[in-house]
Amino acid sequence: MTMLIAILALAVGTYLIRLSGPLLRRRMTLSDHAEQVIRAGATVVLLALTVTSALLVDGGFAGWALPAGVLVGGVLAWRKAPLALVVVAAAATTALLRLAGVA
């Protein structure tokens, strides 16, 4: 029962946090520069997360196969390929390189 209460509390908290964005957006005005900085910041955080996940596994270098797969997926996504193709191509690239002995 305690676990159910915790799950419900987290769900309600998450919903309220997500709801606060649209509600507060009407009450706050940001300059064009501030909005550009916030958008760029979100992109930088996503890029940093991607690079870190592609290059490091368990605190060490992940090898060359994983960054190569991420690069293939990134290029296909940039070229606006379907998501299924992006995922399959990235995974296949990584798997084939590992199969070939490129760690």
N, C-alpha and C positions, 0 to 999 in steps of 0.2 A: 504494500500500500504506500509506503514511503517513497518507493521508486516512481510510482505513478504520480504522486504529488510533485516530485522533483521534475519529472518530464513535463507535466502541465505548466509548472512555473516557468520553466525554460522556454516552452512554446509561447506562452503569453508574453514573456519578456522580449523574445525575438520579434514577435509580431508588433509589439509596441515600438521597439527600436526602428523597425522598418517603416512603420506608419508615421513616425516622427519626421522623417525626411520630407514627404509631401506636405505635411501639415505646417512645418516650420518654413518651408520654401516660400510660402506666401507672406510670411511675416518678416523675412530677412531679404535684403537686397545686397548683392555683391557687385563689385565693379567688374567690368569685362576682363580686366587683368587678373583679378582674383579667380574668376571662373576658369580662365585659361590655365592658371597655375594648378588649380584643383584637378582639372582634366589631365594635365600633363603628369601630375603626381600619381594619379591612378594608373596611368600607362606605365610609368617608371616602376611602380611597385609590382605590377603584373610581370613586366619584363625581368625584373630582378628575381622574382620567384621562379620564373621559367628557367633562367640561366642557372640559378643555384640548384634547382632540381635536375637539370640536365647534366651538370658537371660533377656534382657531389653525391655520393652514396655512402652512408655511415661515416661521414666526416672525411672521406678520402675521394680521390679522383675516380670517376665512374668508368673510365676507359673511353675509347673513341667511338664505340658502337652507339651508345646512348645519345651523345651529342649529335652524331650524324643522323640518327633517326629523328631527333627533335628538329634539326635543320631541314630535313626533307618535309616533315609535317608543316613547319613554319612557312616554307616556300610555297607549298601547295595551298595553305590557308591564305597566304598573301595573294595568290593567284585566283582566289575565290573558288577553289575546288569544293565539292560536297564534303561535309564533315566525315561521313563514313569513309570516303576515299583518303582523306587526310589521316585519320586514325589508322586505317589498315596499312597505308604506305609507310607511315612512321614506324609502326610495330614490325612490319615486314623488313624494313631496312635494318633496324636494330637486330632482329632475329637472324637475318642472313649474314650480317657482319659478324655476329657472335658465332654462328655456325662455321664461318670461314676462319675463325680463330682470332679475329680482331676484337680484343676485349676492350 
